[in-house]
Amino acid sequence: MKKIEAIIRPSKLKSVQKALKEQNIPCLTVIPVKGTGLQKSYEEHYRGVEQTMILQTRVMIICIISDENLEKCIQVFMEHATTGEVGDGKIFVYDVLDAIRISTKVRGNDAIR
C-alpha cells in the first residue's frame, strides 16, 4: 500500500476529485494548507495597507491506495492538477505498512477498498 500526498491549487480540486473517482480511487482526504515553494511572494491590499504575502493557499489531498493503483493515481494528478506554471504543487509517495478498518477490523488492502 502507498500513501500519496499531493499539494495542488484549490481551483484544480474538483477536476482531480472527479478524475480519481473515474479511476475507481474515490477515497481521499482534503486539507486546506498554506505554504511556500518556488513561487514568488505577491502583494495584497487589505484595508488600504499593502502587505507582502509569502504563503500561498493550496489544498493537500491524501490518498491511501493499493500498489496496483499507484501509477494511475499519480497520472491523474499529473494530468488534472497542472496549469503549466510554477506553483502547481508537488506529489509525495510513502509506503504504508498496514491499514485497519475500525468498524469491521479488516486489515490490509481490503481495508482501503
RAMOGI-V463142 format. One record per helix or strand of 3 or more residues. SS is the DSSP state (helix for helix, strand for strand). FROM is the first residue (numbers start at 1). TO is the last residue. Records with the same first field share a line. If there is no record, write none. Layout:
SS = FROM-TO / FROM-TO
This chain:
strand = 2-8 / 29-35 / 42-46 / 49-53 / 56-65 / 89-95
helix = 10-22 / 67-80 / 108-112
